[in-house]
């Protein structure tokens, strides 16, 4: 019932699609460019694909239409991902990733004879990114804040290493409690016209954090936190922005 009235409010305010609110889920990277390498020698793209596959039916269950930028084992460019979201006239865009760290945080290791990397010191946690060049940066931040809050309720700490003043990092930290950063030139955030957030679910070269997000119970809890944030989007983000403009 809460989902119905939340969606009805958003429709009344003219902020969500009339027939059914639509979110585009983006599983980061491609099979040929797998992204970060985890401590067990598994590339990030496999974690991303699994997470999106689990998240999609949960969002559909609360009444959202879900469109994927790519299917598992499919290669899609960053430009094509943005085009999917904009052509679908989506209400929200969420890009799912799993994090790594700069080289000086990592050391070489092996897992089952495969060369890989692990963090030198504990470096776990989730982080979120928005772009001020996005079509709707304020609502992007509001959605990121809702996701970050819900993940923090699980007792999960944010990953704060992206704010370190080193090459490849030094991202403006907008919210240290929830690990929300500004990264204006991230292509999938910059080019999308709707509120857009990139979530780094966890740090996969960190042994403890990789084990945490590989645990189905923990992963399901994070996915639920995202669903609840999307579910409350109309009342927490849309109605607030309308009130502020009056």
Secondary structure, 3 states (H helix, E strand, C coil): CHHHHHHHHHHHCCCCCCCCCEEEEEECCCCCCCCCECCCCCEHHHHHHHHHHHHHHHHHHCCCEEEECCCCCCCCCHHHHHHHHHHCCCCEEEEEEEECCCHHHEEEEEECCEEEEEECCCCCCEEEEECCCCCCHHHHHHHHHHHHHHHHHCCCCECCHHHCCCCCCCCEEEECCCCEEECCCCHHHHCCCCEEEEEEEEECCCHHHHHHHHCHHHHHHHHHHHHHHHHCHHHHHHHHHHHHHC
